[in-house]
Amino acid sequence: MPTYLLYEKIAMYLEKGISSGKYGLGEKLPSERELSKQYDVSRNVIREAVKLLKEKGLIKVIQGKGSYVTQSQSMDLLSNIKKIMKHKNGKLRDIVEIRELLEQKIVELAVDRATEKQIIELESIVEQMSLAIENSRRLTELDLLFHITLAKCTHNPLFLELMNSISVLLNESIYLLMNMFPETNENVIEQHTQIVKAIKSGNKHLVIKLINNHLILVRKELEKVSFISNDDL
């Protein structure tokens, strides 16, 4: 049996959390202080563990902000999807159609399964989006994080892995949408707000209607982006 140093063990625990979806793509890891308390180790040990994860390419560290997940086990799934898209000449519209189908079921399940903590997390993301409305790149990250967090609310790892992969594939198109058509951003944020309220109130019929309206808006705007960027939708 191999012998691991303490920081290597902590890194393994965190890596397991990333691969299981506990810490999703784009999600911030707990702070050094929180991890130190959670694992009952010094902050120096946590720093070394985080450094190891960074070297593996699993996280990125932003000075003054924290550590964010950049890869997960969904990368294997993503790689396979990319191969299929390339081999079958897949288009942006194919990804959008799958996303639309998935998210209708995701929000329906979220009504029954979302925890109070997850609802608070969704509300926090929407608040951050409002503050980042003039920063298209940050707004894109938060938008994708919102939809990944919705998938986490299902407590179904397959939904989470699929949405992680779809989010990566749509990342640049969503960024172009928010950067080229900023007038849409307020509508997107408001729709997110209403979706969270519907989940919180337990209204399945309303939340499905809201997510459909949201996805219709996004599809129409992506049609503009795909026309300009010459990617069929």
C-alpha positions, 0 to 999 in steps of 0.5 A: 500500500502506498504511503501518502503525505497529509496534503496528498490525502486532502488533495485526494478527498477534494479530487473525489469531491470534484469527480463526484460532482460535489464541486461542479465545473466553475464552482468555488472550493471552500476557503482555506479556513473552511477546509482547514476546519473541515479536515482538522489540518493546518492551512499550510496543508490545505495550501499544498493540497490546493497547489497539487490540484492546480498542478493537475489542472483540476482547479484555477486559483484567482488571487483574492477570490479563491479556487475554482473547479476547471475540470471534472470527470465530465471531461471524459464525457465532454471528450466523447461528445466532441468526437461524436459532434466532429464525426457526425458533423454536429451543429450548435443547434444539436447541443441546444436541443439536448439542453432544452430537453434536459432542463425541462426535467431538471427544473421539474425535479428541482422543485421536489429535490432542491435543498434550502441551501441550494435555493440560497445558492441559486439566489446568490448566483442571480444576485452576482449576475446583477452585479456583473451585468457589464462584465460579459465574461463573468456574467457568462460564467455565472449564467452557466453556473446557475444552470449547473446548480439547477442540475445539482438540485436534481441530486441525479449525477447524470443530469449534472455530468451532462449539464457540465459538458453542455455548459462547456460546449455552449460557453463561447456562444453564450459569451458572444450572446452576452457580449454582442447583445447586452440588452438581453442580459437584464431579461436573462437575469430576470428570468433566472430570478423568476425560475428560482422563485417558482422552485422555492414556491414548489410550482412545477407548472410555472417553473416548466413554463418559465424555463421554456420561455427562457430557453426560447429567448436564449435560442433566438439570441443564439440564432443571431450569434450563429449567423454572425459567427457562421455556426449553424443553429 
